[in-house]
C-alpha cells in the first residue's frame, strides 16, 4: 500500500520510538463493529465498541503488527463529520500505525501529541499523493 510506504519513508518525523515501526509484514484487518468489539473484549478485556485496535508484531516471525479497524465506525463517523469515508478509514489506519511507532493515547498530553502526529501523517499522505481510496460494496449474500 502506497500510503504505508509513504509513512515509513517519514517514520523518523512521525514515530515516538526512535526505532520507528518494526520491520516486517503489516496486517490490515477491516471488520464490523461487533467483530472488533469481540476482539476488544477478548484481548483487552473491554467489550465496548472501538474504532481501532493495534497488535504489536513479532520480529522473530517477521511481522510488524496488525491494525484492526471498524469499517462500520468509519462509515458512521464520516457521515457525522460530513467527511469522506476514505479519509476517515485512513485516519484509523494512521492511528494504528502510530501506535506501532510508539505513540500512546491513554493520557491527555500523549493523546494530544498523537493527534498532532495523525494530522502531520495525513498531510504527508496528501502531499505524496498517496492517500488511499476505499470503496464500500454491499455485503455478499
N, C-alpha and C positions, 0 to 999 in steps of 0.2 A: 504494500500500500504506500503510495507516494507520500501521504501525509505523515506516516510514521517515519519514513526515511528523512523527511524534512525536519521533523522534530529531533531525530537522532543527530542530524548534522549540526544542530544548535543546542545539543544537550548541556554543554557547559554553561550556557547562559540561562537555562531553564531549570536545571537539576539542583536540588538541595544537597545531594550527596555528590562529592567531587568525582566519584567513580561513574556517575550518571546511571542510566538504565543498564542493568546487566545484559551482557551479550546473550544471544540465543533466540530460540523461536518464541514469538509472542502470539498468544492465542487471543482472539477476539470472539466473544460469545454474545449473541443477540437473543434476548429472552423476553418472555411475557412478564407482567407484574407478579403473577402467582409463582412462576418458576424462580424468579430472582428472590422473592420473599422466602421461598423454601430454602434456597442456598444461604440466605441471610440468617435464617433460624438455625440451620444445620451447622454452619461453620462459625458464625459469630454470636450465636445464642440470642438473636434478636429477630422475632418473627415479623417485625414491621416492614412494610414495603420500602424499597430504596431504589435509587436510580442507577448506581454503580457499585460494584464490588470488585476489588482487585486482589488477586492472589500472587504472592511472590513466586518467582520461578526457582529452579534448582540448577545451578551451574553444572553439577555432575551429570545431569540429564540433558543439558543443552537447552534449557528453557529459561526465557527471560521473565515470564509471568503470564498471567491470564487476566484479561479485563472483561468482566461480565456486565452488560448494560441492559436496562429495560427499554425495549422499543415502545412499550405502552406509555411509560413515563415520558419519553421523548415526544411522542405524539401529543400527549396531554399538555405538557409544558410549552411546547411550540405553539399550540393553539392559544393557551392562556397568555403567553407573552407576545403573541402575534409575530412570531419569528419563523424562520424556515426550519422544517423538520431536519434537514441535513446539518444545519448549523447546531441545533440542539443535540443531536446524536453525536456530532463531532466533539462538542463540549464534553460530553460524558466520556468519550474515548480519551480526550486530552487529560481529563481529570484522573482517569485510571492510570494513564502513562506517567503523570506527575507523581502519583503515589509510588510507582515503581522507581521513580527518580529520586525518592527520598522525601517527598512532601507529605505533610500530615495536616489534617484539618480538624483535629479534635479540640484544639484550644483556639480562642478568638484571634490572637496575634498570628498564629500559624495559618489559620483559615484565611485571614486577610492576605497573607503572603502567597498562599496557594491561589487565591482568586486573581491576584496580580499576575502570577505566572500563567494562569489559564488565559487571561487577556493577551499577554505577550505571545503565547503559543498560537492563539487564534489569528492574531495579526501576522505572525510569521507565516502561517499557512496561506493566508490571503496573499501576502507579498510573493510567496514562492509559487503561486498558482497551483497549490497542492491541496486545496480544500476538497474533500471527497463529496460526492453526490450520492445520496441514498434515496432509494425509491421504495415506497410501500406497495406491496402486492397483496391482494386478498388471500386469506389462508386457503390452502388446498383442502379439498374435502374428499 
